[in-house]
Amino acid sequence: MIAIALSVSLSAVMFGYSLKEITSIPIQVIIDNYEIEVDENLLQGLLIAIMPFGGLFGSLAAKLWIKSITRRQGMNLALPFLITSITLVQFTTAATLFIGRFLEGMCVGYYVSIAPIYLK
């Protein structure tokens, strides 16, 4: 039980790391690698905001999933989405970057929503 609680609690660390990861890369490098033609400030704002926006949907999904399946089953169902999101970001297209960050935010939102239940 303690191992599960610790692993779920690490989602908050993952959220902070993911936000820091995208802001530590110079925006011009992202524009060049992903061939995105958008204003630099707008792009950086979108890349930062898409993850918490996904987290909102992930926390709403957690509320629905907890009613129909167990928390552990939900964690197991969210894991492929997390792996997919991390993989999508590695492809160098704008669509995969945004979709991957949104999915990552959904997973983090889900895990952050169920973490207090385990910690309690």
ROVOVO-293454 format. One record per residue: x, y, z of N, C-alpha, C in turn; residue number from 1. Coordinates in nm, 3 decimals, padded with zeros to 5 digits. Layout:
% residues N
@nc1: X; nc2: Y; nc3: Z; cac1: X; cac2: Y; cac3: Z; cc1: X; cc2: Y; cc3: Z; pos: NUM
...
//
This chain:
% residues 120
@nc1: 00.082; nc2: -00.119; nc3: 00.000; cac1: 00.000; cac2: 00.000; cac3: 00.000; cc1: 00.087; cc2: 00.126; cc3: 00.000; pos: 1
@nc1: 00.196; nc2: 00.122; nc3: 00.077; cac1: 00.285; cac2: 00.237; cac3: 00.083; cc1: 00.350; cc2: 00.261; cc3: -00.053; pos: 2
@nc1: 00.391; nc2: 00.154; nc3: -00.121; cac1: 00.452; cac2: 00.168; cac3: -00.253; cc1: 00.355; cc2: 00.230; cc3: -00.352; pos: 3
@nc1: 00.229; nc2: 00.190; nc3: -00.347; cac1: 00.128; cac2: 00.247; cac3: -00.437; cc1: 00.111; cc2: 00.395; cc3: -00.406; pos: 4
@nc1: 00.101; nc2: 00.428; nc3: -00.279; cac1: 00.084; cac2: 00.569; cac3: -00.240; cc1: 00.202; cc2: 00.653; cc3: -00.285; pos: 5
@nc1: 00.323; nc2: 00.601; nc3: -00.270; cac1: 00.441; cac2: 00.676; cac3: -00.313; cc1: 00.444; cc2: 00.694; cc3: -00.464; pos: 6
@nc1: 00.410; nc2: 00.588; nc3: -00.538; cac1: 00.411; cac2: 00.599; cac3: -00.683; cc1: 00.306; cc2: 00.697; cc3: -00.733; pos: 7
@nc1: 00.190; nc2: 00.698; nc3: -00.670; cac1: 00.085; cac2: 00.792; cac3: -00.709; cc1: 00.126; cc2: 00.934; cc3: -00.672; pos: 8
@nc1: 00.191; nc2: 00.951; nc3: -00.559; cac1: 00.233; cac2: 01.084; cac3: -00.515; cc1: 00.339; cc2: 01.143; cc3: -00.607; pos: 9
@nc1: 00.413; nc2: 01.059; nc3: -00.675; cac1: 00.516; cac2: 01.108; cac3: -00.765; cc1: 00.456; cc2: 01.180; cc3: -00.887; pos: 10
@nc1: 00.325; nc2: 01.166; nc3: -00.908; cac1: 00.262; cac2: 01.234; cac3: -01.021; cc1: 00.276; cc2: 01.386; cc3: -01.008; pos: 11
@nc1: 00.274; nc2: 01.437; nc3: -00.889; cac1: 00.294; cac2: 01.581; cac3: -00.869; cc1: 00.435; cc2: 01.622; cc3: -00.910; pos: 12
@nc1: 00.531; nc2: 01.537; nc3: -00.879; cac1: 00.669; cac2: 01.563; cac3: -00.921; cc1: 00.678; cc2: 01.559; cc3: -01.073; pos: 13
@nc1: 00.610; nc2: 01.462; nc3: -01.134; cac1: 00.611; cac2: 01.450; cac3: -01.279; cc1: 00.550; cc2: 01.574; cc3: -01.345; pos: 14
@nc1: 00.444; nc2: 01.625; nc3: -01.286; cac1: 00.379; cac2: 01.744; cac3: -01.340; cc1: 00.476; cc2: 01.863; cc3: -01.338; pos: 15
@nc1: 00.541; nc2: 01.884; nc3: -01.226; cac1: 00.637; cac2: 01.994; cac3: -01.215; cc1: 00.754; cc2: 01.974; cc3: -01.309; pos: 16
@nc1: 00.803; nc2: 01.852; nc3: -01.321; cac1: 00.915; cac2: 01.824; cac3: -01.410; cc1: 00.876; cc2: 01.851; cc3: -01.555; pos: 17
@nc1: 00.757; nc2: 01.809; nc3: -01.594; cac1: 00.714; cac2: 01.827; cac3: -01.732; cc1: 00.698; cc2: 01.974; cc3: -01.767; pos: 18
@nc1: 00.648; nc2: 02.053; nc3: -01.673; cac1: 00.638; cac2: 02.197; cac3: -01.698; cc1: 00.776; cc2: 02.260; cc3: -01.707; pos: 19
@nc1: 00.867; nc2: 02.220; nc3: -01.619; cac1: 01.003; cac2: 02.273; cac3: -01.621; cc1: 01.076; cc2: 02.230; cc3: -01.748; pos: 20
@nc1: 01.050; nc2: 02.107; nc3: -01.792; cac1: 01.119; cac2: 02.053; cac3: -01.909; cc1: 01.089; cc2: 02.138; cc3: -02.032; pos: 21
@nc1: 00.963; nc2: 02.175; nc3: -02.051; cac1: 00.927; cac2: 02.250; cac3: -02.172; cc1: 00.974; cc2: 02.395; cc3: -02.162; pos: 22
@nc1: 00.982; nc2: 02.450; nc3: -02.044; cac1: 01.026; cac2: 02.589; cac3: -02.031; cc1: 01.177; cc2: 02.602; cc3: -02.032; pos: 23
@nc1: 01.250; nc2: 02.494; nc3: -02.008; cac1: 01.396; cac2: 02.502; cac3: -02.008; cc1: 01.454; cc2: 02.494; cc3: -02.149; pos: 24
@nc1: 01.375; nc2: 02.446; nc3: -02.245; cac1: 01.421; cac2: 02.438; cac3: -02.383; cc1: 01.397; cc2: 02.573; cc3: -02.450; pos: 25
@nc1: 01.497; nc2: 02.631; nc3: -02.512; cac1: 01.473; cac2: 02.758; cac3: -02.582; cc1: 01.362; cc2: 02.741; cc3: -02.686; pos: 26
@nc1: 01.271; nc2: 02.834; nc3: -02.691; cac1: 01.154; cac2: 02.822; cac3: -02.777; cc1: 01.193; cc2: 02.814; cc3: -02.924; pos: 27
@nc1: 01.304; nc2: 02.875; nc3: -02.961; cac1: 01.348; cac2: 02.869; cac3: -03.100; cc1: 01.389; cc2: 02.726; cc3: -03.139; pos: 28
@nc1: 01.444; nc2: 02.652; nc3: -03.045; cac1: 01.479; cac2: 02.511; cac3: -03.071; cc1: 01.353; cc2: 02.430; cc3: -03.099; pos: 29
@nc1: 01.248; nc2: 02.454; nc3: -03.021; cac1: 01.121; cac2: 02.383; cac3: -03.044; cc1: 01.064; cc2: 02.421; cc3: -03.180; pos: 30
@nc1: 01.068; nc2: 02.549; nc3: -03.212; cac1: 01.015; cac2: 02.594; cac3: -03.342; cc1: 01.092; cc2: 02.529; cc3: -03.457; pos: 31
@nc1: 01.224; nc2: 02.522; nc3: -03.444; cac1: 01.305; cac2: 02.462; cac3: -03.550; cc1: 01.284; cc2: 02.311; cc3: -03.560; pos: 32
@nc1: 01.284; nc2: 02.241; nc3: -03.447; cac1: 01.272; cac2: 02.095; cac3: -03.449; cc1: 01.134; cc2: 02.047; cc3: -03.490; pos: 33
@nc1: 01.031; nc2: 02.117; nc3: -03.446; cac1: 00.894; cac2: 02.073; cac3: -03.473; cc1: 00.832; cc2: 02.148; cc3: -03.592; pos: 34
@nc1: 00.908; nc2: 02.237; nc3: -03.653; cac1: 00.863; cac2: 02.313; cac3: -03.770; cc1: 00.727; cc2: 02.379; cc3: -03.747; pos: 35
@nc1: 00.719; nc2: 02.455; nc3: -03.639; cac1: 00.596; cac2: 02.524; cac3: -03.601; cc1: 00.611; cc2: 02.670; cc3: -03.641; pos: 36
@nc1: 00.510; nc2: 02.722; nc3: -03.708; cac1: 00.513; cac2: 02.861; cac3: -03.751; cc1: 00.410; cc2: 02.942; cc3: -03.674; pos: 37
@nc1: 00.445; nc2: 02.972; nc3: -03.549; cac1: 00.358; cac2: 03.049; cac3: -03.460; cc1: 00.447; cc2: 03.147; cc3: -03.386; pos: 38
@nc1: 00.388; nc2: 03.256; nc3: -03.338; cac1: 00.462; cac2: 03.352; cac3: -03.256; cc1: 00.525; cc2: 03.280; cc3: -03.138; pos: 39
@nc1: 00.647; nc2: 03.316; nc3: -03.105; cac1: 00.721; cac2: 03.247; cac3: -02.998; cc1: 00.649; cc2: 03.254; cc3: -02.864; pos: 40
@nc1: 00.598; nc2: 03.371; nc3: -02.827; cac1: 00.530; cac2: 03.385; cac3: -02.698; cc1: 00.401; cc2: 03.304; cc3: -02.694; pos: 41
@nc1: 00.327; nc2: 03.304; nc3: -02.804; cac1: 00.204; cac2: 03.226; cac3: -02.810; cc1: 00.233; cc2: 03.077; cc3: -02.799; pos: 42
@nc1: 00.335; nc2: 03.032; nc3: -02.871; cac1: 00.371; cac2: 02.890; cac3: -02.867; cc1: 00.413; cc2: 02.847; cc3: -02.728; pos: 43
@nc1: 00.496; nc2: 02.925; nc3: -02.663; cac1: 00.539; cac2: 02.886; cac3: -02.529; cc1: 00.422; cc2: 02.885; cc3: -02.432; pos: 44
@nc1: 00.333; nc2: 02.981; nc3: -02.444; cac1: 00.214; cac2: 02.983; cac3: -02.359; cc1: 00.125; cc2: 02.863; cc3: -02.383; pos: 45
@nc1: 00.107; nc2: 02.825; nc3: -02.510; cac1: 00.025; cac2: 02.708; cac3: -02.542; cc1: 00.088; cc2: 02.579; cc3: -02.490; pos: 46
@nc1: 00.219; nc2: 02.567; nc3: -02.507; cac1: 00.287; cac2: 02.445; cac3: -02.462; cc1: 00.281; cc2: 02.431; cc3: -02.310; pos: 47
@nc1: 00.285; nc2: 02.542; nc3: -02.240; cac1: 00.277; cac2: 02.536; cac3: -02.094; cc1: 00.133; cc2: 02.511; cc3: -02.051; pos: 48
@nc1: 00.038; nc2: 02.576; nc3: -02.115; cac1: -00.102; cac2: 02.568; cac3: -02.072; cc1: -00.172; cc2: 02.439; cc3: -02.110; pos: 49
@nc1: -00.126; nc2: 02.370; nc3: -02.214; cac1: -00.198; cac2: 02.251; cac3: -02.260; cc1: -00.192; cc2: 02.138; cc3: -02.157; pos: 50
@nc1: -00.086; nc2: 02.134; nc3: -02.080; cac1: -00.074; cac2: 02.027; cac3: -01.982; cc1: -00.171; cc2: 02.043; cc3: -01.864; pos: 51
@nc1: -00.179; nc2: 02.160; nc3: -01.800; cac1: -00.280; cac2: 02.175; cac3: -01.695; cc1: -00.423; cc2: 02.161; cc3: -01.749; pos: 52
@nc1: -00.444; nc2: 02.202; nc3: -01.875; cac1: -00.575; cac2: 02.185; cac3: -01.936; cc1: -00.608; cc2: 02.036; cc3: -01.948; pos: 53
@nc1: -00.511; nc2: 01.955; nc3: -01.988; cac1: -00.530; cac2: 01.810; cac3: -01.990; cc1: -00.550; cc2: 01.755; cc3: -01.850; pos: 54
@nc1: -00.481; nc2: 01.815; nc3: -01.753; cac1: -00.498; cac2: 01.773; cac3: -01.614; cc1: -00.640; cc2: 01.792; cc3: -01.564; pos: 55
@nc1: -00.705; nc2: 01.897; nc3: -01.612; cac1: -00.845; cac2: 01.920; cac3: -01.576; cc1: -00.932; cc2: 01.805; cc3: -01.625; pos: 56
@nc1: -00.912; nc2: 01.763; nc3: -01.748; cac1: -00.990; cac2: 01.651; cac3: -01.801; cc1: -00.953; cc2: 01.519; cc3: -01.732; pos: 57
@nc1: -00.827; nc2: 01.504; nc3: -01.696; cac1: -00.784; cac2: 01.384; cac3: -01.625; cc1: -00.848; cc2: 01.374; cc3: -01.487; pos: 58
@nc1: -00.860; nc2: 01.486; nc3: -01.419; cac1: -00.923; cac2: 01.482; cac3: -01.287; cc1: -01.073; cc2: 01.456; cc3: -01.298; pos: 59
@nc1: -01.135; nc2: 01.507; nc3: -01.404; cac1: -01.276; cac2: 01.476; cac3: -01.425; cc1: -01.296; cc2: 01.329; cc3: -01.460; pos: 60
@nc1: -01.204; nc2: 01.274; nc3: -01.538; cac1: -01.210; cac2: 01.132; cac3: -01.572; cc1: -01.191; cc2: 01.047; cc3: -01.447; pos: 61
@nc1: -01.107; nc2: 01.092; nc3: -01.356; cac1: -01.085; cac2: 01.017; cac3: -01.232; cc1: -01.214; cc2: 01.005; cc3: -01.154; pos: 62
@nc1: -01.291; nc2: 01.112; nc3: -01.150; cac1: -01.417; cac2: 01.109; cac3: -01.077; cc1: -01.511; cc2: 01.004; cc3: -01.136; pos: 63
@nc1: -01.515; nc2: 00.995; nc3: -01.269; cac1: -01.601; cac2: 00.897; cac3: -01.334; cc1: -01.548; cc2: 00.755; cc3: -01.320; pos: 64
@nc1: -01.415; nc2: 00.740; nc3: -01.334; cac1: -01.356; cac2: 00.606; cac3: -01.327; cc1: -01.366; cc2: 00.548; cc3: -01.187; pos: 65
@nc1: -01.349; nc2: 00.630; nc3: -01.085; cac1: -01.353; cac2: 00.579; cac3: -00.947; cc1: -01.490; cc2: 00.521; cc3: -00.915; pos: 66
@nc1: -01.593; nc2: 00.575; nc3: -00.977; cac1: -01.728; cac2: 00.523; cac3: -00.953; cc1: -01.751; cc2: 00.388; cc3: -01.020; pos: 67
@nc1: -01.683; nc2: 00.363; nc3: -01.131; cac1: -01.711; cac2: 00.240; cac3: -01.206; cc1: -01.604; cc2: 00.132; cc3: -01.192; pos: 68
@nc1: -01.479; nc2: 00.171; nc3: -01.165; cac1: -01.371; cac2: 00.073; cac3: -01.149; cc1: -01.290; cc2: 00.108; cc3: -01.025; pos: 69
@nc1: -01.204; nc2: 00.018; nc3: -00.987; cac1: -01.121; cac2: 00.043; cac3: -00.869; cc1: -01.008; cc2: 00.140; cc3: -00.903; pos: 70
@nc1: -00.948; nc2: 00.197; nc3: -00.800; cac1: -00.837; cac2: 00.290; cac3: -00.822; cc1: -00.719; cc2: 00.220; cc3: -00.889; pos: 71
@nc1: -00.691; nc2: 00.100; nc3: -00.847; cac1: -00.578; cac2: 00.027; cac3: -00.905; cc1: -00.603; cc2: -00.005; cc3: -01.052; pos: 72
@nc1: -00.726; nc2: -00.044; nc3: -01.086; cac1: -00.759; cac2: -00.067; cac3: -01.227; cc1: -00.746; cc2: 00.062; cc3: -01.307; pos: 73
@nc1: -00.787; nc2: 00.173; nc3: -01.247; cac1: -00.773; cac2: 00.302; cac3: -01.313; cc1: -00.629; cc2: 00.339; cc3: -01.337; pos: 74
@nc1: -00.543; nc2: 00.311; nc3: -01.239; cac1: -00.400; cac2: 00.337; cac3: -01.257; cc1: -00.345; cc2: 00.253; cc3: -01.370; pos: 75
@nc1: -00.387; nc2: 00.128; nc3: -01.377; cac1: -00.340; cac2: 00.040; cac3: -01.484; cc1: -00.392; cc2: 00.086; cc3: -01.620; pos: 76
@nc1: -00.513; nc2: 00.139; nc3: -01.625; cac1: -00.567; cac2: 00.189; cac3: -01.751; cc1: -00.500; cc2: 00.319; cc3: -01.794; pos: 77
@nc1: -00.459; nc2: 00.401; nc3: -01.699; cac1: -00.396; cac2: 00.529; cac3: -01.731; cc1: -00.251; cc2: 00.511; cc3: -01.776; pos: 78
@nc1: -00.186; nc2: 00.404; nc3: -01.736; cac1: -00.045; cac2: 00.384; cac3: -01.769; cc1: -00.018; cc2: 00.379; cc3: -01.920; pos: 79
@nc1: -00.097; nc2: 00.306; nc3: -02.001; cac1: -00.071; cac2: 00.310; cac3: -02.146; cc1: -00.086; cc2: 00.451; cc3: -02.206; pos: 80
@nc1: -00.178; nc2: 00.530; nc3: -02.152; cac1: -00.193; cac2: 00.667; cac3: -02.199; cc1: -00.068; cc2: 00.748; cc3: -02.167; pos: 81
@nc1: -00.012; nc2: 00.725; nc3: -02.050; cac1: 00.109; cac2: 00.797; cac3: -02.010; cc1: 00.226; cc2: 00.758; cc3: -02.099; pos: 82
@nc1: 00.241; nc2: 00.630; nc3: -02.126; cac1: 00.349; cac2: 00.584; cac3: -02.213; cc1: 00.330; cc2: 00.639; cc3: -02.355; pos: 83
@nc1: 00.206; nc2: 00.639; nc3: -02.402; cac1: 00.176; cac2: 00.693; cac3: -02.534; cc1: 00.209; cc2: 00.842; cc3: -02.541; pos: 84
@nc1: 00.174; nc2: 00.915; nc3: -02.436; cac1: 00.200; cac2: 01.059; cac3: -02.437; cc1: 00.349; cc2: 01.089; cc3: -02.442; pos: 85
@nc1: 00.427; nc2: 01.014; nc3: -02.366; cac1: 00.572; cac2: 01.035; cac3: -02.366; cc1: 00.631; cc2: 00.999; cc3: -02.501; pos: 86
@nc1: 00.577; nc2: 00.896; nc3: -02.564; cac1: 00.624; cac2: 00.856; cac3: -02.697; cc1: 00.586; cc2: 00.959; cc3: -02.803; pos: 87
@nc1: 00.465; nc2: 01.011; nc3: -02.796; cac1: 00.419; cac2: 01.109; cac3: -02.896; cc1: 00.504; cc2: 01.235; cc3: -02.896; pos: 88
@nc1: 00.546; nc2: 01.280; nc3: -02.780; cac1: 00.625; cac2: 01.402; cac3: -02.772; cc1: 00.760; cc2: 01.384; cc3: -02.842; pos: 89
@nc1: 00.807; nc2: 01.262; nc3: -02.853; cac1: 00.936; cac2: 01.236; cac3: -02.915; cc1: 00.932; cc2: 01.251; cc3: -03.067; pos: 90
@nc1: 00.813; nc2: 01.237; nc3: -03.128; cac1: 00.801; cac2: 01.259; cac3: -03.272; cc1: 00.809; cc2: 01.409; cc3: -03.299; pos: 91
@nc1: 00.865; nc2: 01.446; nc3: -03.411; cac1: 00.889; cac2: 01.588; cac3: -03.436; cc1: 00.784; cc2: 01.650; cc3: -03.527; pos: 92
@nc1: 00.659; nc2: 01.643; nc3: -03.483; cac1: 00.553; cac2: 01.718; cac3: -03.549; cc1: 00.479; cc2: 01.798; cc3: -03.442; pos: 93
@nc1: 00.420; nc2: 01.906; nc3: -03.486; cac1: 00.350; cac2: 01.993; cac3: -03.391; cc1: 00.231; cc2: 01.920; cc3: -03.329; pos: 94
@nc1: 00.158; nc2: 01.843; nc3: -03.411; cac1: 00.039; cac2: 01.774; cac3: -03.361; cc1: 00.075; cc2: 01.675; cc3: -03.251; pos: 95
@nc1: 00.180; nc2: 01.597; nc3: -03.273; cac1: 00.217; cac2: 01.497; cac3: -03.171; cc1: 00.268; cc2: 01.565; cc3: -03.044; pos: 96
@nc1: 00.332; nc2: 01.679; nc3: -03.059; cac1: 00.380; cac2: 01.752; cac3: -02.941; cc1: 00.261; cc2: 01.797; cc3: -02.855; pos: 97
@nc1: 00.161; nc2: 01.857; nc3: -02.918; cac1: 00.046; cac2: 01.906; cac3: -02.843; cc1: -00.040; cc2: 01.792; cc3: -02.789; pos: 98
@nc1: -00.064; nc2: 01.690; nc3: -02.870; cac1: -00.145; cac2: 01.576; cac3: -02.825; cc1: -00.074; cc2: 01.503; cc3: -02.711; pos: 99
@nc1: 00.057; nc2: 01.484; nc3: -02.726; cac1: 00.134; cac2: 01.416; cac3: -02.621; cc1: 00.133; cc2: 01.491; cc3: -02.490; pos: 100
@nc1: 00.149; nc2: 01.623; nc3: -02.495; cac1: 00.146; cac2: 01.702; cac3: -02.371; cc1: 00.008; cc2: 01.704; cc3: -02.310; pos: 101
@nc1: -00.097; nc2: 01.706; nc3: -02.394; cac1: -00.233; cac2: 01.701; cac3: -02.342; cc1: -00.260; cc2: 01.567; cc3: -02.273; pos: 102
@nc1: -00.221; nc2: 01.457; nc3: -02.336; cac1: -00.240; cac2: 01.324; cac3: -02.275; cc1: -00.159; cc2: 01.311; cc3: -02.146; pos: 103
@nc1: -00.039; nc2: 01.365; nc3: -02.147; cac1: 00.043; cac2: 01.361; cac3: -02.026; cc1: -00.026; cc2: 01.437; cc3: -01.913; pos: 104
@nc1: -00.084; nc2: 01.551; nc3: -01.947; cac1: -00.158; cac2: 01.628; cac3: -01.848; cc1: -00.279; cc2: 01.552; cc3: -01.796; pos: 105
@nc1: -00.348; nc2: 01.480; nc3: -01.885; cac1: -00.462; cac2: 01.399; cac3: -01.841; cc1: -00.419; cc2: 01.293; cc3: -01.740; pos: 106
@nc1: -00.309; nc2: 01.227; nc3: -01.769; cac1: -00.260; cac2: 01.123; cac3: -01.678; cc1: -00.218; cc2: 01.182; cc3: -01.544; pos: 107
@nc1: -00.148; nc2: 01.292; nc3: -01.549; cac1: -00.107; cac2: 01.357; cac3: -01.425; cc1: -00.229; cc2: 01.402; cc3: -01.346; pos: 108
@nc1: -00.328; nc2: 01.459; nc3: -01.414; cac1: -00.451; cac2: 01.501; cac3: -01.348; cc1: -00.523; cc2: 01.384; cc3: -01.282; pos: 109
@nc1: -00.523; nc2: 01.270; nc3: -01.351; cac1: -00.585; cac2: 01.151; cac3: -01.294; cc1: -00.510; cc2: 01.106; cc3: -01.169; pos: 110
@nc1: -00.379; nc2: 01.095; nc3: -01.181; cac1: -00.300; cac2: 01.047; cac3: -01.068; cc1: -00.306; cc2: 01.143; cc3: -00.949; pos: 111
@nc1: -00.304; nc2: 01.272; nc3: -00.977; cac1: -00.312; cac2: 01.370; cac3: -00.869; cc1: -00.448; cc2: 01.364; cc3: -00.800; pos: 112
@nc1: -00.551; nc2: 01.330; nc3: -00.875; cac1: -00.685; cac2: 01.320; cac3: -00.816; cc1: -00.700; cc2: 01.200; cc3: -00.723; pos: 113
@nc1: -00.632; nc2: 01.090; nc3: -00.757; cac1: -00.648; cac2: 00.971; cac3: -00.671; cc1: -00.541; cc2: 00.963; cc3: -00.563; pos: 114
@nc1: -00.438; nc2: 01.045; nc3: -00.572; cac1: -00.332; cac2: 01.041; cac3: -00.471; cc1: -00.384; cc2: 01.069; cc3: -00.330; pos: 115
@nc1: -00.469; nc2: 01.170; nc3: -00.309; cac1: -00.517; cac2: 01.194; cac3: -00.173; cc1: -00.595; cc2: 01.075; cc3: -00.114; pos: 116
@nc1: -00.660; nc2: 01.001; nc3: -00.200; cac1: -00.735; cac2: 00.884; cac3: -00.152; cc1: -00.639; cc2: 00.780; cc3: -00.094; pos: 117
@nc1: -00.528; nc2: 00.756; nc3: -00.166; cac1: -00.430; cac2: 00.661; cac3: -00.117; cc1: -00.358; cc2: 00.713; cc3: 00.006; pos: 118
@nc1: -00.328; nc2: 00.842; nc3: 00.006; cac1: -00.255; cac2: 00.898; cac3: 00.119; cc1: -00.339; cc2: 00.903; cc3: 00.245; pos: 119
@nc1: -00.471; nc2: 00.915; nc3: 00.229; cac1: -00.558; cac2: 00.919; cac3: 00.344; cc1: -00.558; cc2: 00.784; cc3: 00.413; pos: 120
//
